[in-house]
Amino acid sequence: MVKIDRVSTRGGDGGETSLANGARVAKDSARIEAIGAVDEANAVIGILRLHTRDAPAADAMLGRIQNDLFDLGADLAVPGAAGQRLRLAEAQCARLEAEIAALNADLAPLSSFILPGGSPAAAHAHLARTIIRRAERWVVRLAAQEAVNPVLVRYLNRLSDHLFVLSRALSTPHQDVLWVPGAHRAP
């Protein structure tokens, strides 16, 4: 179990931080950028959940996703493959895929790109999706530099799809905000 007895350590005042294995790294390293983007996405999903209180199935999915993102951050926080540390698993990707299929089954096919919006919940789901995409880019960048659990990229890719489909399901009342290309917009 995690025990945090001190929050302000002053250890990062010089521009470095500690990973979970005790290694010190620069705060602007690809690993810390990835961890930070995952943390930011988790925070935005927390805001999204303020808008899903009346949608228990969606809220439960988002709660599981928030826990998965903590698992993902823990996976990133200990480089290498040693020991019995927490790793994100394929089962978490499979769960996202099943949820995407279930959500998508009730939605009309798209005939256009959609704009973020539709409802506060849908807009926040889109914001979370864009932050997840940034986290994915950072994990890909990190994986080009050193070994990373390959499930992380797959999970983040599925999660951005999940949040897109969830945003459509959360639009009120299932009304997508469709993109109107410039040649077809009224002046």
RODO-2510 file (C-alpha; in nm, 4 decimals, decimal comma):
residues 187
     n   res          X          Y          Z
     1     m     0,0000     0,0000     0,0000
     2     v     0,1112     0,3565    -0,0659
     3     k     0,2047     0,5719     0,2319
     4     i     0,2687     0,9418     0,1801
     5     d     0,3915     1,1132     0,4927
     6     r     0,5524     1,4180     0,3331
     7     v     0,4374     1,6150     0,0298
     8     s     0,6880     1,9020     0,0279
     9     t     1,0338     1,7427     0,0098
    10     r     1,2288     2,0180    -0,1717
    11     g     1,3897     1,7370    -0,3743
    12     g     1,2699     1,8813    -0,7019
    13     d     1,3892     2,2358    -0,6474
    14     g     1,6879     2,1785    -0,8780
    15     g     1,4826     2,0645    -1,1766
    16     e     1,4982     1,6911    -1,1127
    17     t     1,2503     1,4463    -0,9641
    18     s     1,2615     1,0907    -0,8379
    19     l     1,1088     0,7932    -1,0121
    20     a     0,9466     0,5182    -0,8060
    21     n     1,2728     0,3189    -0,8120
    22     g     1,4655     0,6130    -0,6627
    23     a     1,6396     0,7165    -0,9867
    24     r     1,6654     1,0929    -1,0394
    25     v     1,5632     1,2348    -1,3772
    26     a     1,5156     1,5800    -1,5252
    27     k     1,1624     1,7155    -1,4877
    28     d     1,1513     1,7797    -1,8630
    29     s     1,2503     1,4242    -1,9618
    30     a     1,0220     1,2292    -2,1956
    31     r     0,9290     0,9946    -1,9090
    32     i     0,8194     1,2791    -1,6807
    33     e     0,6370     1,4516    -1,9691
    34     a     0,4470     1,1259    -2,0313
    35     i     0,3661     1,0807    -1,6622
    36     g     0,2539     1,4443    -1,6437
    37     a     0,0242     1,4181    -1,9461
    38     v    -0,1334     1,1007    -1,8036
    39     d    -0,1844     1,2804    -1,4715
    40     e    -0,3403     1,5793    -1,6504
    41     a    -0,5782     1,3512    -1,8413
    42     n    -0,6780     1,1819    -1,5172
    43     a    -0,7582     1,5214    -1,3636
    44     v    -0,9735     1,6205    -1,6627
    45     i    -1,1567     1,2876    -1,6410
    46     g    -1,2252     1,3792    -1,2772
    47     i    -1,3879     1,7003    -1,4017
    48     l    -1,5790     1,5021    -1,6657
    49     r    -1,7145     1,2794    -1,3881
    50     l    -1,8794     1,5842    -1,2315
    51     h    -2,1043     1,5748    -1,5404
    52     t    -2,1696     1,1975    -1,5405
    53     r    -2,3212     1,1598    -1,1937
    54     d    -2,6615     1,0956    -1,3549
    55     a    -2,5138     0,8423    -1,5988
    56     p    -2,3999     0,5583    -1,3694
    57     a    -2,2691     0,3303    -1,6461
    58     a    -2,0522     0,6058    -1,7969
    59     d    -1,9361     0,7170    -1,4525
    60     a    -1,8363     0,3603    -1,3611
    61     m    -1,6363     0,3312    -1,6845
    62     l    -1,4604     0,6591    -1,6100
    63     g    -1,3832     0,5475    -1,2555
    64     r    -1,2170     0,2314    -1,3898
    65     i    -1,0276     0,4405    -1,6440
    66     q    -0,8987     0,6744    -1,3728
    67     n    -0,7631     0,3742    -1,1836
    68     d    -0,6099     0,2377    -1,5050
    69     l    -0,4362     0,5720    -1,5586
    70     f    -0,2832     0,5464    -1,2114
    71     d    -0,1642     0,1954    -1,3049
    72     l    -0,0214     0,3367    -1,6278
    73     g     0,1594     0,6108    -1,4366
    74     a     0,2998     0,3535    -1,1942
    75     d     0,4198     0,1472    -1,4915
    76     l     0,5959     0,4549    -1,6326
    77     a     0,7418     0,5491    -1,2927
    78     v     0,9645     0,2383    -1,2756
    79     p     1,1784     0,1900    -1,5877
    80     g     1,2815    -0,1571    -1,6999
    81     a     1,1242    -0,4971    -1,6594
    82     a     1,2598    -0,6019    -1,3195
    83     g     1,0593    -0,7356    -1,0301
    84     q     0,6901    -0,7787    -0,9601
    85     r     0,5968    -0,4182    -1,0216
    86     l     0,2614    -0,3002    -1,1424
    87     r     0,2193    -0,3249    -1,5188
    88     l    -0,0709    -0,2253    -1,7379
    89     a    -0,2132    -0,5415    -1,8962
    90     e    -0,3813    -0,6402    -2,2233
    91     a    -0,7017    -0,7129    -2,0273
    92     q    -0,7391    -0,3398    -1,9654
    93     c    -0,7172    -0,2735    -2,3423
    94     a    -0,9704    -0,5482    -2,4098
    95     r    -1,2128    -0,3952    -2,1589
    96     l    -1,1874    -0,0595    -2,3381
    97     e    -1,2554    -0,2269    -2,6734
    98     a    -1,5662    -0,3995    -2,5339
    99     e    -1,6922    -0,0722    -2,3880
   100     i    -1,6306     0,1096    -2,7166
   101     a    -1,8332    -0,1539    -2,9029
   102     a    -2,1194    -0,1329    -2,6523
   103     l    -2,1283     0,2480    -2,6602
   104     n    -2,1024     0,2629    -3,0382
   105     a    -2,3858     0,0126    -3,0898
   106     d    -2,6406     0,2756    -2,9813
   107     l    -2,5006     0,5593    -3,1939
   108     a    -2,5872     0,6569    -3,5481
   109     p    -2,3036     0,6186    -3,7987
   110     l    -2,1079     0,9364    -3,8603
   111     s    -2,1464     1,1149    -4,1923
   112     s    -1,9113     1,4001    -4,0998
   113     f    -1,6342     1,4848    -3,8608
   114     i    -1,7686     1,6229    -3,5348
   115     l    -1,6692     1,9269    -3,3348
   116     p    -1,6067     1,9081    -2,9601
   117     g    -1,9253     2,0037    -2,7808
   118     g    -2,2832     1,8839    -2,7605
   119     s    -2,3005     1,8995    -2,3810
   120     p    -2,0635     1,9890    -2,0953
   121     a    -1,9893     1,6184    -2,0464
   122     a    -1,9199     1,5632    -2,4164
   123     a    -1,6931     1,8689    -2,4331
   124     h    -1,4932     1,7482    -2,1310
   125     a    -1,4663     1,4005    -2,2841
   126     h    -1,3181     1,5625    -2,5968
   127     l    -1,0724     1,7597    -2,3839
   128     a    -0,9664     1,4416    -2,2032
   129     r    -0,9277     1,2707    -2,5426
   130     t    -0,6882     1,5392    -2,6665
   131     i    -0,4780     1,5179    -2,3509
   132     i    -0,4669     1,1378    -2,3822
   133     r    -0,3403     1,1841    -2,7392
   134     r    -0,0610     1,4066    -2,6028
   135     a     0,0256     1,1423    -2,3424
   136     e     0,0335     0,8827    -2,6183
   137     r     0,2776     1,0958    -2,8206
   138     w     0,5043     1,1297    -2,5157
   139     v     0,4970     0,7543    -2,4466
   140     v     0,5821     0,6871    -2,8130
   141     r     0,8693     0,9369    -2,7859
   142     l     0,9907     0,7674    -2,4663
   143     a     0,9627     0,4209    -2,6274
   144     a     1,1940     0,5406    -2,9066
   145     q     1,4564     0,6185    -2,6394
   146     e     1,4205     0,3237    -2,3995
   147     a     1,2158     0,0119    -2,3316
   148     v     0,8516     0,0755    -2,2380
   149     n     0,5682    -0,1695    -2,1803
   150     p     0,4094    -0,1886    -2,5305
   151     v     0,0623    -0,2156    -2,3777
   152     l     0,0866     0,1508    -2,2726
   153     v     0,0655     0,2863    -2,6271
   154     r    -0,2173     0,0465    -2,7166
   155     y    -0,4115     0,1418    -2,4036
   156     l    -0,3753     0,5161    -2,4671
   157     n    -0,4760     0,4714    -2,8316
   158     r    -0,7872     0,2745    -2,7304
   159     l    -0,8655     0,5234    -2,4556
   160     s    -0,8708     0,8168    -2,6978
   161     d    -1,1148     0,6186    -2,9160
   162     h    -1,3202     0,5347    -2,6069
   163     l    -1,3424     0,9000    -2,5041
   164     f    -1,4452     0,9982    -2,8576
   165     v    -1,7296     0,7450    -2,8627
   166     l    -1,8245     0,8325    -2,5038
   167     s    -1,8394     1,2020    -2,6008
   168     r    -2,0942     1,1132    -2,8680
   169     a    -2,2970     0,9097    -2,6188
   170     l    -2,2907     1,1999    -2,3710
   171     s    -2,4087     1,4628    -2,6229
   172     t    -2,7511     1,6026    -2,5410
   173     p    -2,9717     1,4423    -2,6702
   174     h    -2,7219     1,2395    -2,8724
   175     q    -2,6778     1,5335    -3,1077
   176     d    -2,3294     1,5500    -3,2550
   177     v    -2,1986     1,8943    -3,3464
   178     l    -2,1074     1,8333    -3,7096
   179     w    -1,8179     1,9982    -3,8898
   180     v    -1,9277     2,2151    -4,1789
   181     p    -1,6384     2,2566    -4,4248
   182     g    -1,5504     2,6162    -4,5164
   183     a    -1,6950     2,5978    -4,8664
   184     h    -2,0329     2,5016    -4,7204
   185     r    -2,0531     2,7436    -4,4248
   186     a    -2,2692     3,0482    -4,4392
   187     p    -2,0694     3,3721    -4,4349
***
